[in-house]
Amino acid sequence: MFFLLSKLLSIFISPFNWLLIFVLITFFTKDQQRKRRRLIFCISWFLLFSNPYIIHKLSLSWQEKQKILTAGEKYEAGILLAGFVSFEFKSKQGFYGGASDRYIQAVRLYKLGHIKKILITGGSGSVLRQEYKEADFVKEELLLMGVAKEDILSENQSRNTYENAVYSKKLLDSLQLKGPYLLITSAMHMKRSQQVFTKVGLNTVAYPCNFTSINNPQLFWESVTPSHHAFQGWDNYLKEVVGLLVYKMTGKA
């Protein structure tokens, strides 16, 4: 039930979805004075949430800062959070998505000797198709990249961040691997992830990647020109902020 509600919540918190609702309400409004006021509201809403500067600054403040490891810094395991692979049901093929820097960084950390093992955690994020398990796909990909079979740990049952933490703890406890563990996930997702992992009793060190906002100066026209990418940025930002709030309210973080 929690899994389904989280999927629905992501739809209802999207500013673009609300813009569509407001536009439809305005379109069917017959009273001209009300229609004019609602049109002004729609335009204001659009200008606010399509502004790249605002969401850029908010994302920078939310993202976890980059972690630079020292030459001798080593961990028993790196916990790689899934969420970067999509499946085509007809061909049964997996495809890397926008967050695949998580995977790249995990392999890099392993090759550099910073982590001895890679724990990939994640099952299916699909509501309708649960047979495609991301951890199983990534495990095979890690083998192709030269990661030793005995250094790959995986669990394919989790469907959200909380379950990632719960199942990871069970697996790590069963193998008696000592922490702290390096937690590898997107910079925007790290704040929520680390608090959840701490809540279940796992000591982790944040290793954020897949940075969506870089702290570079923006040209004036870039800051004020409406962008559809800003709406996507708001979706990601609100998903994390509201997600963390819900997790705290339900005792999961």
C-alpha positions as CSV (number, residue, x, y, z in Angstrom):
1,M,0.0,0.0,0.0
2,F,2.8,2.4,0.9
3,F,4.5,1.7,-2.4
4,L,1.3,2.5,-4.4
5,L,0.6,5.7,-2.4
6,S,4.2,6.9,-3.1
7,K,3.6,6.4,-6.8
8,L,0.4,8.4,-6.6
9,L,2.0,11.1,-4.5
10,S,4.6,11.8,-7.2
11,I,1.8,12.6,-9.6
12,F,0.0,15.0,-7.3
13,I,3.0,17.0,-6.3
14,S,4.1,17.8,-9.8
15,P,3.8,21.5,-10.6
16,F,3.3,20.8,-14.3
17,N,0.3,18.5,-13.6
18,W,-1.2,21.2,-11.5
19,L,-0.6,23.7,-14.3
20,L,-2.6,21.5,-16.6
21,I,-5.5,21.3,-14.1
22,F,-5.5,25.1,-13.7
23,V,-5.5,25.7,-17.4
24,L,-8.4,23.3,-17.9
25,I,-10.4,25.1,-15.1
26,T,-9.6,28.4,-16.7
27,F,-10.7,27.2,-20.1
28,F,-14.1,26.1,-18.8
29,T,-14.7,29.2,-16.7
30,K,-17.6,31.2,-18.2
31,D,-17.4,34.3,-16.0
32,Q,-15.0,36.6,-17.9
33,Q,-13.7,38.4,-14.8
34,R,-12.9,35.1,-13.0
35,K,-11.4,33.7,-16.2
36,R,-9.1,36.7,-16.5
37,R,-7.9,36.3,-12.9
38,R,-7.4,32.6,-13.4
39,L,-5.5,33.2,-16.6
40,I,-3.1,35.6,-14.7
41,F,-2.7,32.9,-12.0
42,C,-1.8,30.3,-14.7
43,I,0.8,32.6,-16.3
44,S,2.3,33.4,-12.9
45,W,2.4,29.7,-12.0
46,F,4.1,28.9,-15.3
47,L,6.7,31.7,-14.9
48,L,7.5,30.6,-11.4
49,F,8.0,26.9,-12.0
50,S,9.6,27.2,-15.4
51,N,12.3,29.6,-14.1
52,P,15.7,27.8,-14.2
53,Y,17.3,30.0,-11.6
54,I,15.0,29.3,-8.8
55,I,15.1,25.5,-9.0
56,H,18.8,25.6,-9.7
57,K,19.4,27.3,-6.4
58,L,17.0,25.0,-4.5
59,S,18.6,21.9,-6.0
60,L,22.1,23.1,-5.1
61,S,21.0,23.7,-1.5
62,W,19.4,20.2,-1.3
63,Q,22.1,18.1,-3.0
64,E,24.7,16.5,-0.8
65,K,28.2,17.9,-1.4
66,Q,30.7,15.9,-3.5
67,K,32.8,13.4,-1.5
68,I,36.5,13.2,-2.2
69,L,38.0,9.9,-1.0
70,T,41.6,9.9,0.2
71,A,44.1,7.4,-1.3
72,G,43.9,5.0,1.6
73,E,40.2,5.3,2.3
74,K,38.6,1.8,2.0
75,Y,35.2,0.3,2.9
76,E,34.0,-3.3,3.2
77,A,31.1,-2.6,0.8
78,G,29.6,0.1,-1.3
79,I,25.8,0.1,-1.3
80,L,24.6,0.9,-4.8
81,L,20.9,2.0,-4.9
82,A,19.0,1.0,-8.0
83,G,16.8,3.3,-9.9
84,F,18.9,3.8,-13.1
85,V,17.6,1.0,-15.3
86,S,14.4,0.7,-17.3
87,F,13.0,-2.4,-18.9
88,E,11.3,-2.9,-22.3
89,F,8.7,-5.5,-21.5
90,K,8.4,-6.9,-25.1
91,S,12.2,-7.5,-25.7
92,K,12.9,-8.0,-22.0
93,Q,16.0,-5.7,-22.4
94,G,17.3,-3.4,-19.8
95,F,18.4,0.2,-20.6
96,Y,20.5,2.6,-18.6
97,G,18.7,5.9,-17.6
98,G,19.7,9.3,-16.5
99,A,20.9,8.2,-13.0
100,S,23.3,5.6,-14.3
101,D,26.2,7.6,-12.9
102,R,25.5,5.7,-9.7
103,Y,26.6,2.5,-11.5
104,I,29.6,4.1,-13.1
105,Q,30.8,5.5,-9.8
106,A,30.3,2.1,-8.0
107,V,32.5,0.3,-10.6
108,R,35.1,3.1,-10.5
109,L,35.3,2.9,-6.7
110,Y,35.7,-0.9,-6.9
111,K,38.4,-0.7,-9.5
112,L,40.3,1.9,-7.5
113,G,40.1,-0.3,-4.4
114,H,38.0,2.0,-2.2
115,I,35.2,-0.6,-1.8
116,K,35.9,-4.4,-1.5
117,K,32.3,-5.4,-2.5
118,I,29.4,-3.9,-4.3
119,L,25.9,-4.4,-2.9
120,I,23.2,-3.6,-5.4
121,T,19.8,-3.1,-3.9
122,G,16.6,-2.8,-5.9
123,G,13.9,-5.0,-7.3
124,S,11.1,-3.6,-9.6
125,G,9.8,-0.1,-9.4
126,S,6.9,-0.9,-11.7
127,V,3.4,-1.1,-10.3
128,L,2.2,-3.6,-12.9
129,R,5.3,-5.7,-13.8
130,Q,7.2,-7.1,-10.9
131,E,9.1,-9.8,-12.8
132,Y,11.9,-7.5,-14.0
133,K,14.4,-7.1,-11.2
134,E,16.9,-4.4,-11.6
135,A,19.5,-5.9,-9.2
136,D,19.6,-9.1,-11.3
137,F,20.3,-7.0,-14.5
138,V,23.0,-4.9,-12.8
139,K,24.6,-8.0,-11.3
140,E,25.2,-9.4,-14.8
141,E,26.5,-6.0,-16.0
142,L,28.9,-5.9,-13.1
143,L,30.3,-9.3,-14.1
144,L,30.8,-8.0,-17.6
145,M,32.7,-5.1,-16.3
146,G,35.2,-7.4,-14.5
147,V,33.8,-7.3,-11.0
148,A,34.6,-10.6,-9.3
149,K,31.5,-12.7,-8.7
150,E,32.3,-13.1,-5.0
151,D,32.5,-9.3,-4.7
152,I,28.9,-8.8,-5.9
153,L,26.1,-8.8,-3.3
154,S,22.5,-8.3,-4.4
155,E,19.0,-8.2,-3.2
156,N,16.1,-7.9,-5.6
157,Q,13.0,-7.5,-3.4
158,S,13.1,-3.8,-2.4
159,R,10.8,-1.4,-4.2
160,N,11.6,1.9,-2.5
161,T,14.3,3.6,-0.4
162,Y,13.1,2.3,2.9
163,E,13.0,-1.3,1.6
164,N,16.5,-0.7,0.2
165,A,17.7,0.0,3.7
166,V,15.8,-2.9,5.4
167,Y,16.9,-5.6,2.9
168,S,20.5,-4.2,2.7
169,K,20.8,-4.4,6.5
170,K,19.6,-8.0,6.6
171,L,22.1,-9.0,3.9
172,L,25.0,-7.2,5.5
173,D,24.2,-8.5,9.0
174,S,24.0,-12.1,7.6
175,L,27.5,-11.7,6.1
176,Q,28.9,-10.0,9.2
177,L,30.5,-7.3,7.1
178,K,31.7,-4.4,9.2
179,G,30.6,-0.8,8.6
180,P,30.7,2.0,7.8
181,Y,29.5,1.3,4.3
182,L,29.8,3.7,1.4
183,L,26.3,4.7,0.2
184,I,26.2,5.4,-3.5
185,T,23.2,7.2,-4.9
186,S,22.2,10.5,-6.7
187,A,23.1,13.7,-4.9
188,M,19.4,14.8,-4.8
189,H,18.4,11.5,-3.3
190,M,21.2,11.2,-0.7
191,K,19.7,13.3,2.1
192,R,16.6,11.0,2.3
193,S,18.6,7.8,1.7
194,Q,21.1,8.3,4.4
195,Q,18.6,9.2,7.0
196,V,16.6,6.1,6.2
197,F,19.7,3.9,6.3
198,T,20.7,5.4,9.6
199,K,17.1,4.8,11.0
200,V,17.4,1.0,10.3
201,G,20.8,0.9,12.0
202,L,23.3,1.0,9.1
203,N,26.3,3.3,9.5
204,T,27.0,4.8,6.1
205,V,29.2,7.4,4.5
206,A,27.6,9.4,1.7
207,Y,29.1,9.2,-1.7
208,P,26.7,11.3,-3.9
209,C,26.8,11.2,-7.7
210,N,24.6,12.1,-10.6
211,F,24.6,15.8,-9.8
212,T,21.7,17.5,-11.5
213,S,22.9,21.0,-10.6
214,I,26.5,22.3,-10.8
215,N,27.5,25.5,-9.0
216,N,28.6,27.5,-12.0
217,P,27.6,31.1,-12.7
218,Q,24.6,31.5,-15.1
219,L,24.1,34.1,-17.8
220,F,21.3,36.4,-17.2
221,W,19.2,35.2,-20.1
222,E,19.7,31.6,-18.9
223,S,18.3,32.5,-15.5
224,V,15.2,34.2,-16.8
225,T,14.2,32.2,-19.9
226,P,11.5,29.7,-19.1
227,S,12.6,26.1,-19.5
228,H,10.7,22.8,-19.6
229,H,13.7,21.3,-17.8
230,A,12.8,23.4,-14.7
231,F,9.5,21.5,-14.4
232,Q,11.5,18.3,-14.3
233,G,13.8,19.8,-11.7
234,W,10.8,20.7,-9.5
235,D,9.4,17.2,-9.8
236,N,12.7,15.8,-8.6
237,Y,13.1,18.3,-5.8
238,L,9.6,18.0,-4.4
239,K,9.8,14.2,-4.6
240,E,12.7,14.3,-2.3
241,V,11.5,17.0,0.1
242,V,8.0,15.5,0.4
243,G,9.4,12.0,0.4
244,L,11.6,12.8,3.4
245,L,8.8,14.5,5.2
246,V,6.5,11.5,4.7
247,Y,9.2,9.1,5.8
248,K,9.7,11.2,9.0
249,M,6.0,11.2,9.7
250,T,5.8,7.4,9.3
251,G,8.9,6.7,11.4
252,K,11.0,5.6,8.5
253,A,13.6,8.3,8.7
